[in-house]
Each structure stands twice: as structure tokens, then as C-alpha cells.
Amino acid sequence: MPQAKGFRFAIVASRWNDSLVSRLIDGARDALKECGVDEGAVKTYRVPGSFEVPLCATKAAESGRYDAVICLGVIIRGDTPHFDYVAAETSRGINEVGLKTGVPAMFGVITADNVEQANARAGSKHDNKGYEAAMAAVEVVNLYRKEFDSGA
Ligand code: DLZ
């Protein structure tokens, strides 16, 4: 199990599809706990929808308070082209957070055709996109500290 004691994380999560997103938040928190992160070292920010996640994640990253930002949301395809716009801008925006700020921003957003699909990706441990994104966050923070921090 990778260790992350002393690391600090922000979770930025949408309220849209809240029952599923809450399970992603739980999954992310479980993963961080397993890696030795103190509960007080994890701060969760809620935003209205996934479209709002990138800006909040940018602000969290720029605050200098966090080693990584874990972005969570659930976007479900409907009958309109809205899904495509929201999904595309959310993923592009989250990628930009890391590239622009240098703080890793993890993509824990489910994009699904229907609720059943989304449900299957909000299960437990490795079947939970929040858990998976948090584990990836711990991995890259360890990697960047070891390989790129001054004095390493
Ligand atoms: C409007 C909208 C729609 C149709 N679907 C979703 C969705 O499946 N998941 C999600 O996180 N957000 C959705 N939203 C809301 C947008 O993300 C955003 O909050 C609004 O367009 C306001 O900017």
C-alpha cells in the first residue's frame, strides 16, 4: 500500500447525481485513510455540477494548501447533447488544472450512458472511481516528491 502520511488533499465534488457522487467521496476518503492520510488533511469542496469542478479545483490547487486535488462527479447521458458539452469541458478543464498549476488533479469523474453503468463504477474499492482516483493521487504525489522535489 503506498504511504501518504503528512500529505494534504482536496476533494472537489459535484452535487449533481449526489447519491452516486457521495459514494465516490467515500471511496476517495477510504483510499486516503488506507494510505495513512489523517482525516483532517482532507478537505472536501462541493460544487453544483461537474462543469463547475475545474474552476474550484484550480482555486484549490493555486491555494498552495494541497499536494493533489481529486475531482469527482457523475455525468449521465440524457436525451440532449448536453452530456457531450459537460463531459468534454469537465475532462478538458480538469486536465488543465494540473498542467497550469503543477498540482496533480485527478480525474475521478464517471461518464456513463445510464444510471446502471454509473452505479457499477461507484461500488467498492477498485470498482469505485473515487477510490481509484485517490490511489492515483497518492501514487503521483509520491513519484513527484521523490523524482522532482529539490534536494531529492
Ligand atoms: C446540466 C447538467 C446535466 C444535463 N447533466 C449533468 C450531469 O449528468 N452531471 C453533472 O455533474 N452535471 C450535469 N449538469 C450540470 C452542469 O454540470 C452545470 O452544473 C450546469 O450546466 C451549470 O453550469
Boltz pocket constraint, residues with backbone or C-beta under 6 A from the ligand:
constraints:
  - pocket:
      binder: B
      contacts: [[A, 14], [A, 16], [A, 17], [A, 48], [A, 49], [A, 50], [A, 51], [A, 52], [A, 73], [A, 74], [A, 75], [A, 76], [A, 77], [A, 78], [A, 82], [A, 83], [A, 86]]
      max_distance: 6.0
